[in-house]
Amino acid sequence: MICCKECIELLYSYLEGELSAEMETSLEEHFADCPPCIAFVNTYKATTLLCKNTLKSNDIPDTIKIKLKEFVDKNKPDFL
Amino acid sequence: MKFSDPTKDTLTEEQLVKDLQAGEMGSFEQLANLYQKKIYTLSFNLTRNITDSQDVTQEVLLILFRKGHTFQGKSAFSSWVYRITINASYMKLRTRKKEPKVSIEDILPTFNQGGFQYEKIQDWSENTESLLFGNETRDIIQKAVDLLPDKEKVVFILRDVEGLSSEKAGNILEISIPAVKSRLHRARLFLRKKLANYFWEYKTRKESK
């Protein structure tokens, strides 16, 4: 049976569906008997989602939007 | 417009590049509208500084205004935009005093000799909903991302935040696809550990109240 370390090393490829069917089964057999790894997989996935949603929600502040608009109006070429 | 629809993005991008090459009036404003949020947020996620990100956005827009019509189309236009944004952001970071960073090696999971997990793993994945929009969680997440080494951070932002493929991220950063994948995995492991510490403290705090 493969150990936790190997499972975690292969986790990225497992989640991307890049492992061979045989390796995938080995990982799933390990997970079935290993609650810490299940918790690890769940929190690994949740981390990705949380970080993505947080960083994705950063927008340009309104004051900067105004400055950028002025910058674009001033610097856009009039003709080519 | 939103950037979440890749098909729409590509169509708009293709048309925009054509307009730019043809010298269409109005294409510059369209260019700014289409890319300024992308440029600003990428730069902000890399530098975490409003003034620097504004400077970077202006520098990049200026390059696009001046050189956009000469774009050859050898790679995607957006890849070019990402690349010059990353370079301009790195220039900003270079002028800043270096802050000590946590080594990524110290924060990867620990195992016993048999390769089994050594630490107690809490599964907090189902409790994140209520925390997601809290300011404290936002701060923690942004700080954790800021602590990532640059190589892992930029890959994480391009892949997980911007949603680019490994191929495209590799092309922008001029690194191999396996390098993109391994850096992304390390970044996620690093962030997971950071957040695990936070959620553990949060839970303990809540329980002691």
Interface residues (C-beta under 8 A of the other chain):
Chain A: C3 C4 K5 E6 I8 L11 Y12 S13 E16 P35 P36 C37 I38 A39 F40 N42 T43 Y44 K45 A46 T47 T48 L49 L50 C51 K52 N53 T54 L55 K56 N58 D59 I60 P61 I64 K67 L68 F71 V72 N75 K76 P77 F79 L80
Chain B: G23 M25 F28 E29 A32 Q36 K37 Y40 T41 F44 N45 I50 S53 Q54 T57 Q58 L61 L62 F65 R66 H69 P109 F111 G114 G115 F116 Q117 K120 I121 Q122 D123 W124 S125 E126 T128 L132 T137 R138 I141 Q142 A144 V145 F156 I157 D160 V161 K181 S182 L184 H185 R188 L189 L191 R192 L195 A196
